[in-house]
Structure formats: C-alpha cells, structure tokens
Amino acid sequence: MHSQETMEEEKPCSPLKVAPTGDVKKLGRAELGPHAHEKQMPSWLRKILEKSAKITESNTIVPERASPRHHLVENQTTDVIPVLVRLCEQDKTVHRAFFCSPKVYQVSRLPKESGFCGYRNIQMLISYMKECRVPGHELFPESRLPTIFQLQDMIENAWDMGVNSIGRIETGGIRGTRKYIGTPEEDDALLLTRIRCEASSIEGTKDMQAYNALFRCIADYFRQELPLDTNDKVLLTNLPPVYFQHQGHSLTIIGFEIRDNGSANILVFDPMFKPSPTVERLKGTDTIFADPARILKAYRRGEAYLQKYRVFEILKSVTALPSAGFS
C-alpha cells in the first residue's frame, strides 16, 4: 500500500444505457479483470479481508463536548476532508474549491488486496449515509461499514429481486470472487439502501473533450450549493461524494477546484492509496503548511490524468442533507 503525498447533440452527461436482455453477453477479462472466470477467491485472501474488519475503539477529543467513541478499521480514515479544505485555503494557486460533506471516510485497499476498488468506493458512499444519518442509514446498525462480502451479498440480492438482473448474466455472479464491479453494480447495491442515485455516462462531443464535460458536470453538482452572496475561496457542503469510473479503475470524487491559471481538477479519494503521514499529523490542527500543493497533488486529478480516457461514468446520490454552512 502506498500513501498519497451548444449544438443539438447528446448532452455530455447523459443517463447510462442498459442493453436489452436479449443482447446480454458475458463479460471477460477486459471488464471483470484478471479473475474474470474465478469461482471463489483464494482462502488466504478471504482470511485477510475477514481479519481487516476487526474493530478497535478510540476516544476522539472534541472541544466543549463529550468525547464520542469512534470505531476504527485499518483501512478507514476519518477527518481527511477538513485537512484538505485547510490546505486549499492555504494554496495560493487555488482560485475556488468545493468539497462534499466532511464526514466521508477515506477508505483504501489493503496491502495484498486487488480488484476491490469498486467496493471501497461503495463503502465511502455508505460512510456518508451513516455519519450524516440520511434515509437508509438504519440498514447498517453496526458501527462498522459493510464488508466486501456483505456488499457482494447486497448486489446479488438486488439481482434476485430483479434489479438489473442482467448483471448476473454479464458477470457470471460475483459472490466470493475478485471480479471487478462497475457503475451498474454500485447502483444495484445502493438501491437496496433506499438511496436514490442518478447514473450518467460522460463522453466528449465535437466541441468538448470528455474531461471538460466531466469538469462541467462536477462543477454544476457542487455549484448547486453555492450561496449567491458568498465570495469564499473554499466552500464546504453537505453534499454526498460522487462515484467516478473510468476504464480500469474507479474513485470517489470529494471536491472540485479551479486554479488561478484557469485549469481545473476533480479532488478524489483513490482506493489505491491511504492518507500520508503528513495528512494524519495535520488532522485536528490549525497548522500552516509550507507546501500545501505537495499534499494536495495526491488528491488532484486534472487534464494530464483524465485526457487518456474517452468515456467516464458517475453515480450521484440525489439524497442529501440541507447545507449546514460553508468554510
């Protein structure tokens, strides 16, 4: 595990197209990864995933309030977004930045884990549900986030109920395997939580490349919370994070920024990485960091990264809390 230091044409952000049942074909390695034909993951990996769900408890000090008890899991980190907010405020190259709810966990994969980024992104979306107590959070009464095995059960249960049941035909079933999942499976899992989601495909047009269309969609998403009377450089909202898929990988979008040179970045939690020791040290402090761009670089995805891809998929929850203020 590494740490992080218009024309009349189809809209760039359009609903996902689902193939008619008669056209369904089984997916292969290109879509499901190197374990596309796996029946069961190795027992050693199952043991690692089961062990990783073990919880330790700690008391978090909150000024002027009773200290709540937090349950910590090895690859789940809280309070990262407030650190990134402060770093953006300190970075002189940032013209304006927007962030989702600060209560979203950063969830990373385990050192020997592979192929589970989609599940880690679901966990990040569910962390928003649980911490903000939006409708559906009561389906997760335990203090922990659902495990990969529980998420696989949720997806398979959705298929049993007729929700996007072609997914089982396409994948051959995912329970107990390392097969990759994508936007449709994310949506299937979240449907059972009663979170209403909106899945979209983003492509380029004659006049706009795909990454610019993505920037426009994400900017519009965050600007819905923009007060008319604010000039704040960094705005912290109560919006849910956004699931983000490109060929071969998925991430969770937690923000959007515009730089002083006119360029833009999406800000992401990438399951491939865990927070750096510096981010951990900055949690809960008001420290002025000498080089905020160095830390933010790990969370930024801009033109250089995104221009390699022609199509993106996003999944936005349309269940969110009213904004509680900005920072």
ChimeraX attribute file (.defattr): number of C-alpha atoms within 10 A of each C-alpha:
attribute: neighborCount
match mode: 1-to-1
recipient: residues
	/A:1	13
	/A:2	12
	/A:3	14
	/A:4	20
	/A:5	18
	/A:6	8
	/A:7	8
	/A:8	5
	/A:9	8
	/A:10	10
	/A:11	15
	/A:12	23
	/A:13	21
	/A:14	15
	/A:15	15
	/A:16	16
	/A:17	9
	/A:18	11
	/A:19	10
	/A:20	8
	/A:21	11
	/A:22	7
	/A:23	8
	/A:24	13
	/A:25	13
	/A:26	13
	/A:27	16
	/A:28	16
	/A:29	12
	/A:30	11
	/A:31	17
	/A:32	21
	/A:33	17
	/A:34	15
	/A:35	16
	/A:36	19
	/A:37	18
	/A:38	15
	/A:39	15
	/A:40	14
	/A:41	14
	/A:42	12
	/A:43	9
	/A:44	9
	/A:45	14
	/A:46	17
	/A:47	10
	/A:48	14
	/A:49	18
	/A:50	12
	/A:51	11
	/A:52	14
	/A:53	17
	/A:54	12
	/A:55	14
	/A:56	10
	/A:57	10
	/A:58	12
	/A:59	11
	/A:60	11
	/A:61	12
	/A:62	10
	/A:63	7
	/A:64	6
	/A:65	7
	/A:66	10
	/A:67	12
	/A:68	11
	/A:69	11
	/A:70	15
	/A:71	14
	/A:72	17
	/A:73	16
	/A:74	15
	/A:75	19
	/A:76	20
	/A:77	16
	/A:78	17
	/A:79	17
	/A:80	20
	/A:81	23
	/A:82	20
	/A:83	21
	/A:84	22
	/A:85	22
	/A:86	19
	/A:87	25
	/A:88	23
	/A:89	20
	/A:90	16
	/A:91	18
	/A:92	12
	/A:93	15
	/A:94	21
	/A:95	19
	/A:96	18
	/A:97	24
	/A:98	27
	/A:99	27
	/A:100	22
	/A:101	23
	/A:102	24
	/A:103	20
	/A:104	27
	/A:105	22
	/A:106	26
	/A:107	28
	/A:108	27
	/A:109	23
	/A:110	18
	/A:111	12
	/A:112	10
	/A:113	16
	/A:114	15
	/A:115	20
	/A:116	21
	/A:117	23
	/A:118	23
	/A:119	26
	/A:120	28
	/A:121	26
	/A:122	23
	/A:123	24
	/A:124	27
	/A:125	22
	/A:126	26
	/A:127	25
	/A:128	23
	/A:129	24
	/A:130	23
	/A:131	14
	/A:132	18
	/A:133	14
	/A:134	16
	/A:135	16
	/A:136	17
	/A:137	18
	/A:138	12
	/A:139	11
	/A:140	14
	/A:141	9
	/A:142	9
	/A:143	11
	/A:144	18
	/A:145	19
	/A:146	19
	/A:147	16
	/A:148	21
	/A:149	16
	/A:150	13
	/A:151	21
	/A:152	21
	/A:153	16
	/A:154	22
	/A:155	29
	/A:156	22
	/A:157	16
	/A:158	21
	/A:159	20
	/A:160	12
	/A:161	11
	/A:162	10
	/A:163	19
	/A:164	18
	/A:165	17
	/A:166	20
	/A:167	23
	/A:168	16
	/A:169	15
	/A:170	15
	/A:171	19
	/A:172	17
	/A:173	18
	/A:174	23
	/A:175	19
	/A:176	17
	/A:177	20
	/A:178	23
	/A:179	26
	/A:180	24
	/A:181	23
	/A:182	21
	/A:183	20
	/A:184	17
	/A:185	25
	/A:186	22
	/A:187	24
	/A:188	21
	/A:189	23
	/A:190	21
	/A:191	17
	/A:192	17
	/A:193	17
	/A:194	14
	/A:195	21
	/A:196	15
	/A:197	18
	/A:198	14
	/A:199	20
	/A:200	20
	/A:201	19
	/A:202	24
	/A:203	22
	/A:204	20
	/A:205	16
	/A:206	8
	/A:207	9
	/A:208	13
	/A:209	17
	/A:210	22
	/A:211	25
	/A:212	20
	/A:213	21
	/A:214	25
	/A:215	19
	/A:216	14
	/A:217	17
	/A:218	23
	/A:219	20
	/A:220	12
	/A:221	17
	/A:222	22
	/A:223	14
	/A:224	10
	/A:225	19
	/A:226	18
	/A:227	12
	/A:228	6
	/A:229	6
	/A:230	9
	/A:231	10
	/A:232	15
	/A:233	15
	/A:234	21
	/A:235	23
	/A:236	24
	/A:237	24
	/A:238	22
	/A:239	25
	/A:240	28
	/A:241	27
	/A:242	23
	/A:243	27
	/A:244	24
	/A:245	19
	/A:246	18
	/A:247	14
	/A:248	12
	/A:249	17
	/A:250	26
	/A:251	23
	/A:252	27
	/A:253	26
	/A:254	25
	/A:255	30
	/A:256	24
	/A:257	25
	/A:258	18
	/A:259	15
	/A:260	12
	/A:261	9
	/A:262	10
	/A:263	12
	/A:264	23
	/A:265	23
	/A:266	24
	/A:267	24
	/A:268	21
	/A:269	30
	/A:270	25
	/A:271	24
	/A:272	23
	/A:273	21
	/A:274	22
	/A:275	23
	/A:276	14
	/A:277	11
	/A:278	13
	/A:279	20
	/A:280	14
	/A:281	11
	/A:282	19
	/A:283	16
	/A:284	13
	/A:285	10
	/A:286	9
	/A:287	12
	/A:288	11
	/A:289	15
	/A:290	10
	/A:291	11
	/A:292	19
	/A:293	19
	/A:294	14
	/A:295	19
	/A:296	19
	/A:297	13
	/A:298	18
	/A:299	23
	/A:300	20
	/A:301	16
	/A:302	18
	/A:303	14
	/A:304	9
	/A:305	11
	/A:306	18
	/A:307	13
	/A:308	12
	/A:309	14
	/A:310	14
	/A:311	20
	/A:312	22
	/A:313	23
	/A:314	28
	/A:315	23
	/A:316	22
	/A:317	19
	/A:318	12
	/A:319	16
	/A:320	19
	/A:321	16
	/A:322	10
	/A:323	13
	/A:324	9
	/A:325	11
	/A:326	16
	/A:327	14
